Amino acid sequence: MLSLPHTWTRRLAVTFVLMVALFCSTAASPAFAQDQEQPSLAIDVAKHTLFDPTTYAPALFTYTATMRDWNTSQPFFQQGYLEHNARFTVSGRPDDIAIPYGDGRHRILMDAIGVLQISLVNNVTSRVIDRVLIENHPEHRTLFRTLGWIERVGFASYMSYRLSASHIRQAQLNQQRMSQLSIR
């Protein structure tokens, strides 16, 4: 499973509850003639979330960086080196024999799917909040859309960096060590 701090789980749960509460509050609002022009909340949120690159970017960066780390580690494992990351060892303890390549690849894919789920929840929540705020304060439409965009980009950037930076560094170190040790 994705190794995010426990606080993330709580934040996601709170975010989901707030999203449902906001959705319910907008569903009960009276319909006006101008509301007929707007698509339904669910369709609007789904469309904007699915076409928003910030939904997919963290998962793609995480998958790519972790696979690069995993791939550059393979020559070392073939030479008898041990895996330091406990998630990728046979025993589940650090500095032990690495799991088979396919198993590691599967774990990396599952982690990326977990990141995609977190990103989806964030983006759906952001879109619902945007929509509710705009419906309640249409005079500030541009402000709310801009703030929502900033939040989504910031979240995607933070998640991408947080989950991929160490793997990119490790892959670079692996490549340097391979050159120094003449491992192919």
Helices and strands as residue ranges (DSSP letters): H 6-27, G 33-37, H 41-50, H 53-78, G 86-88, H 101-136, G 138-140, H 141-181
